[in-house]
Amino acid sequence: MYPKLSAQGNEINSLTPTNWNVIDTAFGDLNNDKLEDLVLVLEFNNPIIEKRAYGDGETELIKEFQKPRILAVYFKDQRSGKYKFALQNNNFILRSQEGGELGEPFKNLTIQNNCLNLAFEGGSNWRWKLNYQFKYQNKDWVLTQANNIYYNIISGEMTDKLYDFSNRKMKLTTGNIFARNNANEVSEETLNFPQLRTLNNFKKPWTWEITKDNFL
């Protein structure tokens, strides 16, 4: 049911499919050509039953009744001045009901230092924050950094995992989210995985088991 996005266009309206709404946008240079590219998060007008991949495809598809979402990237073309299609991803953006009691989990998208950043948050008294950084390199969208914070809004108990996939390192901070940094314990671990994840093989948040029982 997902539409095939327009190959090119001059403005956001011309790139938005019928019956879809733009819920967030970002402008910035993603392919290091000094031009402002465009990223859109689109949402379908009505909830439907959709079958969405869970993880890397080893788990069966799951049925969910919700409004589908699309992540779309367009590169600015210097010669024509138009936005040209670069990416369509139908799975990675969490849907509006996937944030638990906190509600809407999708917080924002930004472009900084030629990277695409996606932020999510959810939970109730125990809350989680997920931040992902993707970089366009070798004609693919590679996950270079991520941050997974899990904390209690009452006690402040916290686990903060900062991933650097390019250097295969994870910085782990445990303690209290309300405390000063020097009151928390910090350690570093080496990450072992066969290859970097991309928007093509990392289907959805919470589905990459980096180490045993440690999901991102």
C-alpha positions in Angstrom: 0.0 0.0 0.0 3.0 2.2 0.2 3.2 4.7 -2.6 6.2 5.1 -4.9 7.5 8.5 -4.1 8.1 11.1 -6.7 11.4 11.0 -8.5 11.9 14.7 -8.2 10.1 18.0 -7.3 10.6 21.6 -6.5 8.8 21.8 -3.2 7.4 19.7 -0.4 3.8 19.7 -1.6 4.8 18.2 -4.9 6.7 15.4 -3.2 3.8 14.5 -0.8 1.7 11.6 -2.0 -2.1 11.8 -2.0 -3.7 10.9 1.4 -0.3 11.3 3.2 0.7 14.2 5.6 4.1 15.6 6.4 4.7 15.4 10.1 8.3 16.5 10.2 10.9 18.0 7.9 14.6 18.8 8.0 16.9 20.7 5.6 20.7 20.2 5.4 23.6 18.8 3.5 23.6 15.0 3.6 25.9 14.1 0.7 28.6 16.7 1.3 28.0 18.8 -1.8 27.3 22.0 0.1 23.6 22.0 -1.0 20.6 21.8 1.4 18.9 18.4 1.0 15.4 17.6 2.3 14.2 14.9 4.6 10.5 14.2 5.3 8.5 12.0 7.6 5.2 11.2 6.1 2.1 9.6 7.7 -0.9 8.1 6.1 -4.3 9.7 6.8 -6.0 6.6 8.2 -5.0 3.6 10.3 -4.8 0.3 8.5 -3.7 -3.2 9.2 -0.1 -3.3 8.1 2.4 -6.2 8.1 5.7 -4.8 9.2 9.0 -6.5 9.4 10.4 -7.2 12.9 14.1 -7.0 13.1 16.2 -8.4 10.3 13.5 -10.7 8.9 14.3 -13.7 11.0 11.1 -13.1 13.0 7.7 -13.4 11.4 6.0 -10.3 10.1 3.7 -8.7 12.7 0.2 -7.3 12.0 -0.5 -3.9 13.5 -3.5 -1.5 13.2 -2.0 2.0 12.9 -1.1 4.8 10.6 1.9 3.8 8.3 4.8 6.2 8.2 7.6 6.8 5.6 11.0 8.3 5.9 11.9 10.1 2.6 15.2 11.7 1.6 15.7 14.0 -1.4 19.1 15.4 -2.5 19.2 18.9 -3.9 20.3 18.9 -7.5 22.6 21.9 -8.3 21.9 22.0 -12.0 18.1 21.8 -12.0 17.5 23.2 -8.5 15.0 20.3 -7.8 15.0 17.8 -5.1 15.8 14.3 -6.4 14.8 11.1 -4.8 17.4 9.4 -2.6 15.7 7.1 -0.1 12.3 5.7 0.9 12.1 3.7 4.1 8.7 2.3 5.2 9.6 0.6 8.5 12.1 2.5 10.6 10.0 5.4 11.9 8.0 4.3 14.9 4.2 4.8 14.7 2.2 7.0 16.9 1.0 4.2 19.2 4.5 2.7 19.8 5.5 5.0 22.6 3.7 3.3 25.5 1.8 5.4 28.1 3.9 8.4 27.1 2.2 8.5 23.7 3.8 9.6 20.4 7.3 8.2 20.3 8.7 10.1 17.4 10.3 13.3 18.6 12.2 14.9 15.7 14.6 14.5 12.8 17.6 16.8 12.3 20.6 17.1 9.9 23.9 18.0 11.5 27.5 17.5 10.2 26.2 15.7 7.0 24.3 13.2 9.2 20.7 12.3 9.6 19.5 12.1 13.2 16.3 10.5 14.4 15.0 10.8 18.0 12.4 8.6 19.7 11.1 8.5 23.3 8.5 6.4 25.2 7.5 4.5 28.3 5.8 5.6 31.5 7.5 5.8 34.9 10.3 3.9 33.3 11.2 5.8 30.1 13.5 5.2 27.2 15.1 7.5 24.7 16.6 6.3 21.4 18.7 8.4 19.1 20.1 7.2 15.8 22.7 8.9 13.5 22.9 7.7 9.9 25.5 8.9 7.4 25.4 8.6 3.6 28.5 6.8 2.5 29.3 4.4 -0.3 25.8 5.0 -1.6 24.2 3.6 1.5 22.8 4.9 4.8 25.1 3.7 7.5 24.3 3.8 11.3 27.4 5.5 12.7 26.2 6.4 16.2 23.3 5.7 18.6 22.2 6.5 22.1 19.9 4.4 24.3 18.9 5.9 27.7 16.6 4.0 30.1 15.6 5.8 33.3 13.0 6.1 36.1 11.4 9.6 36.2 10.8 9.3 40.0 14.0 7.7 41.4 16.3 8.9 38.6 17.9 5.4 38.3 19.5 5.4 34.8 21.4 3.3 32.2 22.9 5.3 29.3 24.5 3.5 26.4 26.3 5.6 23.8 27.4 3.7 20.7 30.2 4.6 18.3 29.8 2.0 15.5 32.5 3.4 13.3 35.1 2.7 16.1 33.1 -0.3 17.6 32.9 1.2 21.0 30.2 1.6 23.6 30.3 4.0 26.5 28.1 2.8 29.4 27.0 5.3 32.1 25.0 4.0 35.1 23.7 5.8 38.2 21.2 8.6 38.5 20.0 10.9 35.8 19.5 13.7 38.3 23.1 13.4 39.7 26.1 15.2 38.5 28.3 13.3 36.0 31.0 12.6 38.6 28.5 10.7 40.7 27.8 8.1 38.0 29.9 5.2 36.9 31.3 5.2 33.4 32.9 2.3 31.5 33.7 1.4 27.9 33.2 -1.8 26.0 34.3 -3.0 22.6 31.5 -3.9 20.2 31.8 -7.1 18.1 29.5 -7.4 15.1 30.0 -8.6 11.5 29.0 -5.5 9.6 27.7 -2.0 10.1 23.9 -1.7 10.1 22.1 0.5 7.5 18.6 1.7 6.9 18.3 -1.3 4.6 19.1 -4.0 7.0 18.1 -2.4 10.3 14.4 -2.6 9.9 13.1 -0.9 13.1 14.1 0.3 16.6 14.4 -2.3 19.3 15.3 -5.1 16.9 19.1 -5.2 16.9 20.4 -7.4 19.6 23.9 -6.1 19.8 24.9 -8.3 22.8 22.8 -10.8 24.7 19.5 -9.2 25.9 20.9 -5.7 24.8 18.6 -4.3 22.1 18.8 -1.1 20.2 
